[in-house]
C-alpha cells in the first residue's frame, strides 16, 4: 500500500498556548485570560488559542489516514521548540515533507516514523509538533494498510506477543479541583485528580497544610460518593515543585511531609508528581533519586513521578537508569515522533520504572486517540485523559478509544 497524496488542514487544540515566561514575570489573570504583554517569541497575547495541523495521508485504495501536529501549553519555554502556529508550518509540511511521503510503501511503521522523526530541513530537525503529527498519520496509515488497529501495529513492532489490555486512565482537574473531582468519582476515573498545586502560598500552604486538607477532603469525598467499595482510585497530585520550595528541598523534611500525606490519603494509594524543581537536569535527577531512596528506606509507599527536566527519550532513560522516582511522565508531544513514546514506555518497563503515557491539555482528540493506542500496546502504567481541562471530554475520548480497540481485537480473535 502506497501514500498517494498529503493534505493539511488547520485546526484548534483542546486548550491554549500560555506564555509561561510572561506569567512568571507577573502577568495576572483577568477572567480566563491574562493581562500583560507577552515576552516569548511568537506570542501576540499571554494566552492565545492553541493551534494544530491535521495531516491527512491519502492511500492508493482511497482510505485516508491522519494525525494531528500539536504542541504543549507552555510552548517556547524550557528549551522547547518555538510557538507552533499553523500558518507558519503548513508550508513546511507541504513543501518539504509531502514530496518525500508521496509514493512511499507502508511496510513498517517503525522504519518510516524514525526516518521522518530524524529528517532535517536546512540542517535542522523538524519542529517536535510536526514530527508528532506526521508519525501519528504514518501509524494510522500502516494500520489501515494492514487492516488492524494502531495498537496492534505498535504491539507487533515493539512488544511482540503481549496482550493488549485496558490501561488505567488519569484525569486532570485544572484549578477546579473540587467540582472536577466529583466528576471523576462519578465517572469512575482510575487515577485522579492532578489538582494543579502550582503555588506554595495559595495551594500547598506555607507548611503544606492546604494540600493536606485537600487530600483529606478528597479521601472523604471518594468514600462518600463511590457506589461500590471496589472503586479505589489512585490519588495522583502534581505539585509543580512546591513541596521542595516550601521545605527548602530538605530531603528528610520532605519525606516527613510525604509520610503525613500518605497517612491522610489512606486507604488510597498516593502519587506525587514533581515534588521539587531545582532548575537543572542533573540536580533534578539527583534530588528525585535521593528523595525516592529516603522514602523507600522508611517504608513510605508514596510513589514519586518525575516530570520537570524529563522531556525527551534520553531524559526518560537518564531518570530511569538512576531510579529518580518511581514513575516517569512521558510528555508525548515533547518527544516528537510517536515512535519515541513506544521506545520510552518499553525502556521504563524493562528497567523497573513506571511509565505514564502523558502529554498536555493542549492536544487534540486525534493525538489522544493515537497515544492511547500506544499506551495500550506497550502496557503503560497509566495514560492521560486529554485534551482539555474539563474532565468529561478527555476521559470520554480516551476511554472510548480503548473500548473500540478492544472490541475490534476481540472480534478478530473469536
Secondary structure, 3 states (H helix, E strand, C coil): CEEEEEEEEEEEEEEEEECHHHHHCCCEEECCEEECCCCCCCCCCCEEEEEEEEEEEEECCCCEEEEEECCCCCCCCCCCCCCCCHHHHHHHHHHHHHHHHCCCECCCHHHHHHHHHCCEECCEECCHHHHHHHHHHHHHHHHHHHCCCHHHHHHHHHCCCCCCCCCCEECCCCCCCCHHHHHHHHHCCCEEEECCCCCHHHHHCCCCHHHHHHHHHHHHHHHHHCCCCCCCCEEEEECCCHHHHHCCCCHHHHHHHHHHHHHHHCCCCEEEECCCCCCCHHHHHHHHHHHHHHHHHHCCCCEEEECCCCCCHHHHHHHHHCCCCCEEEECHHHHCCCHHHHHHHHHHHHCCCEEEECCCCCCCHHHHHHHHHHHHHHCCCEEECCCCCCCHHHHHHHHHHHHHHHHHHHHHHC
